[in-house]
Amino acid sequence: MIPKKGTESGGSGGGGGAQPNAKRLVRKAEVCEMLGVSPSLIDRLIQEARIPLVRIGRTVRFDPDEVLSWFKTTPPRNRSQK
């Protein structure tokens, strides 16, 4: 019998899949689509450390819940002003 996704028991059974309680992280393109902004704006916000992100080595990913919360609570002027 094949267990349903997310119901496997813990342990080191291999497979390399995501942990059942791990949050899904998204790429810059998905954040752009979520917020309706350009990639260059996201690049600038990353460079200025003004958007919540997760660095995995040199890779940048975003927690969609954190980004949406940030977007809702940050005044528009403080999101994009230089």
Buried (B, 14 or more C-beta within 10 A) or exposed (E): EEEEEEEEEEEEEEEEEEEEEEEEBBEBEBBBEBBEBEEEBBEBBBEEEBBBBEEEEEEBBBBBEBBBEBBEEEEEEEBEEE
